[in-house]
Amino acid sequence: MPQTRIVVVGSANMDLVATAPALPRPGETVLGTDFVMVAGGKGANQAVAAVRAGASCAFLGAIGSDSFGVTLRARITAAGVDTSRLRVTYGTSGVALVMVSADGENAIVVSPGANASMTGLTEDERSLVRAADVLVAQLEIPVETVTEAALAARDAGTRVVLNAAPARPLPAELLAATDLLVVNEGEAHALTGRGSD
């Protein structure tokens, strides 16, 4: 049986994760207990998960020209993802600053960096999307690019899976081109205006 061909259009971030007994209050400095630097971003994570699930996967996204970009490309490629079309933008890569307390609470600030520059698809990128079995996307890059990719996929009969996170209003044409919408309770409420009751 041939491998499923997946294209992920999305974000790549360097996650800087610090743990501490408690999260700092405004203006407070706390002494941490641990620190890790992890390749992340919803798009990169989805691409790596696709490969681990046995699919072949190409990743369309953008990294910065900084050292984080070098590390992101190396780690995503090492996971078996095709990064040959990964864009490099002059400036910073996407970064997530994550603080985690001993009881599991967290506070996160995401700076999109190069992810914000992922605007428009080239003809080569559209061709890759059209040749895939499945397009996977989320909303950590400009929604216009996600919509463009979804429409290219829809025209070619490629299945479209959209993880609508972070939650935001979606263009009707994007929703119409989506085969499978993946949301949590909060995201579902943001899209529909309906609560869980």
C-alpha positions as CSV (number, residue, x, y, z in Angstrom):
1,M,0.0,0.0,0.0
2,P,1.5,3.4,-1.0
3,Q,2.3,6.0,1.7
4,T,-0.3,8.8,2.2
5,R,1.1,12.0,0.8
6,I,0.5,14.9,3.2
7,V,1.4,18.6,2.8
8,V,1.3,20.7,5.9
9,V,1.0,24.5,5.3
10,G,1.7,26.2,8.6
11,S,3.9,27.6,11.3
12,A,7.3,26.7,12.8
13,N,8.3,28.2,16.2
14,M,11.1,27.7,18.6
15,D,9.5,27.0,22.0
16,L,11.5,28.3,24.9
17,V,10.0,26.6,28.0
18,A,10.8,27.5,31.5
19,T,9.4,25.8,34.6
20,A,9.1,27.4,38.1
21,P,7.3,26.7,41.3
22,A,4.8,29.4,40.5
23,L,4.1,31.8,37.6
24,P,5.4,35.3,38.2
25,R,2.9,38.0,38.9
26,P,3.1,41.3,37.0
27,G,6.5,42.9,37.8
28,E,7.7,39.9,39.7
29,T,10.8,37.8,39.0
30,V,10.8,34.2,40.0
31,L,13.7,31.7,40.0
32,G,13.0,28.8,37.6
33,T,13.8,25.1,38.0
34,D,14.3,24.0,34.4
35,F,14.6,25.2,30.8
36,V,14.2,23.5,27.5
37,M,14.3,24.7,23.9
38,V,12.0,22.6,21.6
39,A,11.1,22.9,17.9
40,G,7.4,23.5,17.7
41,G,4.7,25.5,16.1
42,K,1.4,23.9,15.2
43,G,2.4,23.3,11.5
44,A,5.8,21.8,12.3
45,N,4.3,19.6,15.0
46,Q,1.6,18.4,12.6
47,A,4.2,17.6,9.9
48,V,6.3,15.5,12.4
49,A,3.2,13.7,13.7
50,A,2.3,12.8,10.1
51,V,5.6,11.2,9.4
52,R,5.5,9.4,12.8
53,A,2.1,8.0,11.7
54,G,3.6,6.6,8.6
55,A,2.9,9.2,5.9
56,S,5.2,11.1,3.7
57,C,5.0,14.8,4.5
58,A,6.2,18.0,3.0
59,F,6.1,21.2,5.1
60,L,5.4,24.6,3.6
61,G,6.2,27.3,6.1
62,A,8.7,30.1,6.9
63,I,11.7,30.3,9.2
64,G,13.9,33.3,10.0
65,S,17.6,33.8,9.1
66,D,18.5,33.6,12.8
67,S,20.1,30.6,14.6
68,F,16.6,29.5,15.7
69,G,15.8,29.0,12.0
70,V,18.8,26.9,11.5
71,T,17.8,24.7,14.4
72,L,14.2,24.5,13.4
73,R,15.1,23.3,9.9
74,A,17.6,20.7,11.2
75,R,15.1,19.3,13.8
76,I,12.1,19.1,11.4
77,T,14.3,17.6,8.7
78,A,15.8,15.0,11.1
79,A,12.2,13.9,11.9
80,G,11.8,12.8,8.3
81,V,9.8,15.8,7.0
82,D,10.6,17.2,3.5
83,T,11.7,20.8,4.2
84,S,13.1,21.5,0.7
85,R,10.5,24.2,0.2
86,L,10.8,25.8,3.6
87,R,11.1,29.6,3.1
88,V,13.8,31.6,4.8
89,T,12.9,35.2,5.6
90,Y,15.4,37.8,6.8
91,G,14.9,38.4,10.5
92,T,13.6,36.3,13.4
93,S,11.9,33.0,13.4
94,G,8.7,32.4,15.3
95,V,9.2,32.1,19.0
96,A,6.9,30.9,21.8
97,L,7.9,31.9,25.3
98,V,6.3,29.4,27.7
99,M,6.2,29.5,31.5
100,V,4.9,26.5,33.3
101,S,4.3,26.3,37.1
102,A,4.7,23.2,39.3
103,D,0.9,22.7,39.3
104,G,0.8,22.7,35.5
105,E,-0.6,26.2,34.9
106,N,1.1,28.0,32.0
107,A,1.4,31.4,30.4
108,I,2.5,31.7,26.7
109,V,3.5,34.5,24.5
110,V,3.9,33.7,20.8
111,S,5.8,36.1,18.5
112,P,5.1,35.0,14.9
113,G,8.3,36.3,13.4
114,A,8.8,34.6,10.0
115,N,5.4,32.9,10.2
116,A,3.7,36.3,9.4
117,S,5.7,36.4,6.2
118,M,4.1,33.2,4.8
119,T,1.9,35.1,2.4
120,G,0.8,33.7,-1.0
121,L,1.8,30.4,-2.5
122,T,4.2,30.0,-5.4
123,E,3.1,27.9,-8.4
124,D,5.5,25.1,-7.2
125,E,3.8,25.2,-3.7
126,R,0.3,25.0,-5.2
127,S,1.4,22.1,-7.4
128,L,2.7,20.3,-4.3
129,V,-0.7,20.8,-2.6
130,R,-2.6,19.6,-5.6
131,A,-0.5,16.5,-5.8
132,A,-1.0,15.5,-2.2
133,D,-3.6,13.2,-0.8
134,V,-4.3,15.4,2.2
135,L,-3.6,19.1,3.0
136,V,-3.3,19.9,6.8
137,A,-3.4,23.5,7.9
138,Q,-3.9,25.7,11.0
139,L,-4.2,29.4,11.7
140,E,-0.7,30.4,13.0
141,I,0.1,31.9,9.5
142,P,-2.0,34.4,7.6
143,V,-5.5,33.1,7.0
144,E,-5.3,34.3,3.4
145,T,-2.5,31.8,2.7
146,V,-4.4,29.0,4.4
147,T,-7.5,29.8,2.2
148,E,-5.4,29.9,-0.9
149,A,-3.9,26.4,-0.1
150,A,-7.3,25.0,0.7
151,L,-8.8,26.2,-2.6
152,A,-5.9,24.7,-4.5
153,A,-6.5,21.5,-2.7
154,R,-10.2,21.5,-3.2
155,D,-9.8,22.1,-7.0
156,A,-7.5,19.0,-7.2
157,G,-9.6,16.7,-5.1
158,T,-7.1,16.8,-2.2
159,R,-8.7,16.4,1.2
160,V,-8.4,19.4,3.5
161,V,-8.0,19.1,7.2
162,L,-8.1,22.4,9.1
163,N,-7.1,22.8,12.8
164,A,-8.9,26.1,13.4
165,A,-6.5,27.3,16.1
166,P,-5.9,29.8,17.3
167,A,-9.6,30.6,17.0
168,R,-10.6,33.5,14.7
169,P,-13.3,34.2,12.3
170,L,-12.9,32.1,9.1
171,P,-13.7,33.1,5.5
172,A,-16.7,31.3,4.2
173,E,-14.7,30.0,1.2
174,L,-12.2,28.4,3.6
175,L,-14.9,26.7,5.5
176,A,-16.5,25.5,2.3
177,A,-13.2,24.0,1.1
178,T,-12.6,22.2,4.4
179,D,-13.4,18.4,4.6
180,L,-12.5,18.0,8.3
181,L,-12.5,20.8,10.9
182,V,-10.6,20.1,14.1
183,V,-11.5,22.3,17.0
184,N,-11.6,22.2,20.8
185,E,-14.5,23.4,22.8
186,G,-13.3,27.0,23.0
187,E,-12.5,27.1,19.2
188,A,-15.9,25.6,18.4
189,H,-17.6,28.3,20.5
190,A,-15.6,31.0,18.7
191,L,-16.7,29.7,15.3
192,T,-20.3,29.0,16.1
193,G,-21.2,31.4,18.9
194,R,-22.7,28.4,20.7
195,G,-21.8,27.3,24.2
196,S,-21.4,23.8,25.6
197,D,-24.9,23.8,27.2
